[in-house]
Amino acid sequence: MSDVNPFPPTDEARHAIWEMLVHRDIDAFVAGDWDAHFTDFAPDLFFGIDARFSDNPDSWRVTYADIARYREAWLAGAKELKGRIDDADLRRSIFALTHLCDIEITGDFALARKKFDGEIRLNDGETVTLRWQTQYFCRRVDGRWRIVGFLGYLPNPMGSSRAAEPVKRAPAVTQHVGAGPYSPVLEVKPGRIVVISGQTAVAQDGQTIGGSDFRAQSRATIENCAALLRNAGCTLADVFKVNVYLTDLNNWPAFNEVYSELMPAPLPVRTAVETKLLRDFLVEIELWAVKP
């Protein structure tokens, strides 16, 4: 899709919604300007459901229960690409892979179906794959269309994972009482293996995310893992092996709480070790994934 609005000005509502969800959204993202993006939300009504690239609703999570949580993730995504591609090239690439031609409107409510399908080539030759879709829920508030929520990171196309044979399966086994969120054994169908180096709660500017807050570091670490997987065309749903390194195993229950929120089933096999880590990091994760 180009940066030309496909809806004529005479189709006032759809024209305005497209400008909000495509034109202004992309311009704000490229600039890393959250304040510009924020004006298009109804913050008191906002919610965001993360489908985690799964077409199984049981795997979906309320990752963005409020606008503050979404702001944090949005800014992290913008910073991830900053300096790795020229702004003009980034803008052109995102427009090229973004599609929004289906907007359903009933009174002051609208459902907009936005899809991403393509790659962004960075200055160093690496590529970032964007292949998902988002259902935006919009309302006309005080005469202006605003985003009140979304169901995002859905597979594109939907149903593709159901048609394919699963790459991993958890055989039925009996576990001991108190077993954590992991699979004791997995059967993995051979495919292309993706391995990422150990990740920590480090931001693009090199600063530690979350400080001494263990749960915040755990969440940021898993999200960093997910970002690297996306670069290889994978998601957390493709992970079959996880190694977790903690500075204090007393934090293990807290880690499992965060891990259970973010990791879809069937859960990977997993190992945990207490050890010293670099700097002020409290947790480090390395993982293996398989592509169909």
FIGUSE-676823 format. One record per residue (C-alpha): residue in three letters; x, y, z. Coordinates in steps of 0.5 Angstrom, whole numbers, padded with zeros to 4 digits, always signed. Example, Ala and Ser with C-alpha at 12.3 -4.5 7.8 and 13.67 -1.06 7.14 Angstrom:
2
ALA+0025-0009+0016/SER+0027-0002+0014/
This chain:
292
MET+0000+0000+0000/SER+0002+0007-0001/ASP+0002+0013+0003/VAL-0004+0015-0001/ASN-0011+0014+0003/PRO-0015+0009-0001/PHE-0022+0012+0002/PRO-0024+0019-0002/PRO-0026+0025+0003/THR-0033+0024+0001/ASP-0033+0017+0005/GLU-0031+0022+0011/ALA-0031+0017+0017/ARG-0027+0011+0013/HIS-0022+0017+0011/ALA-0021+0019+0018/ILE-0020+0013+0021/TRP-0015+0011+0015/GLU-0011+0017+0016/MET-0011+0015+0024/LEU-0009+0008+0023/VAL-0004+0008+0018/HIS-0001+0015+0016/ARG-0001+0018+0023/ASP+0001+0012+0026/ILE+0007+0011+0021/ASP+0010+0018+0022/ALA+0009+0018+0029/PHE+0013+0011+0030/VAL+0018+0013+0025/ALA+0020+0019+0029/GLY+0019+0015+0035/ASP+0014+0021+0037/TRP+0009+0018+0043/ASP+0006+0024+0044/ALA+0004+0025+0037/HIS+0001+0018+0037/PHE-0002+0019+0044/THR-0007+0024+0041/ASP-0011+0019+0037/PHE-0013+0014+0043/ALA-0018+0015+0048/PRO-0014+0013+0054/ASP-0019+0012+0059/LEU-0022+0007+0055/PHE-0016+0003+0052/PHE-0014-0004+0052/GLY-0010-0008+0048/ILE-0010-0016+0047/ASP-0004-0019+0045/ALA-0006-0026+0040/ARG+0002-0028+0041/PHE+0001-0030+0033/SER-0003-0035+0035/ASP-0010-0037+0032/ASN-0012-0040+0039/PRO-0016-0036+0043/ASP-0014-0040+0049/SER-0007-0037+0048/TRP-0009-0029+0048/ARG-0007-0025+0053/VAL-0009-0018+0056/THR-0002-0016+0055/TYR-0004-0008+0055/ALA-0009-0007+0060/ASP-0008+0000+0060/ILE-0005+0006+0055/ALA+0002+0006+0060/ARG+0004-0001+0058/TYR+0002+0000+0051/ARG+0006+0006+0051/GLU+0012+0002+0054/ALA+0012-0003+0048/TRP+0011+0002+0043/LEU+0017+0006+0045/ALA+0021+0000+0045/GLY+0019-0002+0038/ALA+0021+0005+0035/LYS+0028+0005+0039/GLU+0029-0002+0036/LEU+0030+0000+0029/LYS+0032+0007+0030/GLY+0039+0008+0027/ARG+0039+0002+0024/ILE+0035+0004+0018/ASP+0034+0011+0015/ASP+0028+0014+0017/ALA+0025+0015+0010/ASP+0027+0008+0008/LEU+0023+0006+0014/ARG+0017+0010+0013/ARG+0017+0007+0005/SER+0018+0000+0008/ILE+0012+0000+0013/PHE+0007+0004+0008/ALA+0009-0002+0003/LEU+0008-0008+0007/THR+0001-0004+0011/HIS-0006-0006+0008/LEU-0012-0003+0011/CYS-0018-0003+0006/ASP-0023-0006+0010/ILE-0027-0002+0016/GLU-0034-0003+0018/ILE-0038+0002+0021/THR-0044+0002+0026/GLY-0046+0009+0028/ASP-0040+0012+0033/PHE-0036+0005+0033/ALA-0032+0002+0028/LEU-0028-0004+0027/ALA-0021-0003+0022/ARG-0018-0009+0020/LYS-0010-0008+0019/LYS-0005-0013+0016/PHE+0002-0013+0015/ASP+0006-0017+0010/GLY+0013-0016+0008/GLU+0020-0015+0010/ILE+0024-0009+0012/ARG+0031-0009+0010/LEU+0036-0005+0015/ASN+0043-0002+0013/ASP+0047-0008+0015/GLY+0043-0012+0011/GLU+0039-0016+0016/THR+0031-0016+0015/VAL+0026-0015+0020/THR+0019-0019+0018/LEU+0013-0016+0019/ARG+0007-0021+0018/TRP+0001-0021+0023/GLN-0006-0017+0023/THR-0009-0013+0028/GLN-0017-0011+0029/TYR-0017-0004+0031/PHE-0023-0002+0035/CYS-0025+0005+0034/ARG-0030+0010+0037/ARG-0032+0017+0035/VAL-0031+0021+0041/ASP-0033+0029+0041/GLY-0033+0029+0034/ARG-0026+0025+0033/TRP-0025+0018+0031/ARG-0020+0015+0037/ILE-0017+0008+0038/VAL-0021+0005+0044/GLY-0017-0002+0044/PHE-0014-0007+0039/LEU-0014-0015+0038/GLY-0007-0015+0035/TYR-0001-0020+0033/LEU-0006-0025+0030/PRO-0003-0029+0025/ASN-0003-0027+0017/PRO-0007-0030+0014/MET-0011-0033+0020/GLY-0012-0041+0020/SER-0005-0042+0017/SER-0003-0045+0023/ARG-0009-0050+0024/ALA-0007-0052+0016/ALA+0000-0054+0018/GLU+0002-0060+0022/PRO+0005-0057+0029/VAL+0012-0057+0029/LYS+0012-0059+0037/ARG+0008-0064+0041/ALA+0007-0065+0048/PRO+0006-0072+0050/ALA+0002-0074+0056/VAL+0006-0075+0062/THR+0005-0075+0069/GLN+0008-0070+0073/HIS+0010-0069+0080/VAL+0006-0064+0085/GLY+0008-0057+0084/ALA+0011-0058+0077/GLY+0012-0051+0074/PRO+0010-0048+0067/TYR+0014-0053+0063/SER+0014-0059+0059/PRO+0018-0065+0061/VAL+0018-0068+0054/LEU+0017-0065+0047/GLU+0017-0068+0041/VAL+0019-0063+0035/LYS+0018-0064+0028/PRO+0025-0063+0024/GLY+0025-0056+0021/ARG+0030-0050+0021/ILE+0033-0049+0028/VAL+0033-0042+0030/VAL+0038-0040+0036/ILE+0039-0034+0040/SER+0044-0032+0045/GLY+0043-0031+0052/GLN+0038-0024+0053/THR+0037-0020+0059/ALA+0033-0014+0060/VAL+0037-0009+0056/ALA+0035-0003+0052/GLN+0037-0001+0045/ASP+0041+0005+0049/GLY+0045+0000+0053/GLN+0041+0001+0060/THR+0038-0004+0064/ILE+0030-0004+0064/GLY+0027-0005+0070/GLY+0032-0004+0075/SER+0032-0008+0081/ASP+0025-0010+0080/PHE+0025-0017+0078/ARG+0019-0018+0075/ALA+0020-0012+0070/GLN+0027-0015+0068/SER+0024-0022+0067/ARG+0018-0019+0062/ALA+0023-0014+0059/THR+0028-0020+0058/ILE+0022-0025+0055/GLU+0020-0019+0050/ASN+0027-0018+0048/CYS+0027-0025+0046/ALA+0021-0025+0042/ALA+0024-0019+0038/LEU+0030-0023+0036/LEU+0025-0029+0034/ARG+0021-0024+0030/ASN+0027-0022+0026/ALA+0028-0029+0024/GLY+0021-0030+0022/CYS+0019-0034+0029/THR+0015-0033+0035/LEU+0015-0035+0042/ALA+0010-0040+0040/ASP+0016-0044+0036/VAL+0020-0044+0042/PHE+0022-0051+0044/LYS+0028-0051+0049/VAL+0029-0045+0054/ASN+0035-0044+0059/VAL+0034-0039+0065/TYR+0040-0036+0069/LEU+0038-0033+0075/THR+0042-0029+0080/ASP+0037-0032+0086/LEU+0033-0038+0085/ASN+0028-0035+0091/ASN+0026-0031+0085/TRP+0024-0037+0081/PRO+0016-0037+0083/ALA+0016-0029+0081/PHE+0019-0031+0074/ASN+0014-0037+0073/GLU+0008-0032+0074/VAL+0011-0027+0068/TYR+0013-0033+0064/SER+0006-0036+0064/GLU+0003-0030+0062/LEU+0008-0029+0056/MET+0009-0036+0053/PRO+0004-0040+0049/ALA+0002-0047+0050/PRO+0005-0053+0049/LEU+0010-0050+0053/PRO+0018-0051+0052/VAL+0022-0056+0056/ARG+0026-0052+0060/THR+0032-0051+0065/ALA+0034-0046+0071/VAL+0041-0045+0074/GLU+0043-0040+0079/THR+0049-0036+0077/LYS+0052-0030+0077/LEU+0051-0025+0071/LEU+0054-0019+0068/ARG+0052-0012+0071/ASP+0046-0011+0075/PHE+0042-0016+0071/LEU+0038-0021+0075/VAL+0036-0026+0069/GLU+0038-0028+0063/ILE+0035-0033+0058/GLU+0037-0037+0052/LEU+0032-0041+0047/TRP+0032-0045+0041/ALA+0026-0045+0036/VAL+0024-0049+0030/LYS+0021-0046+0024/PRO+0016-0051+0020/
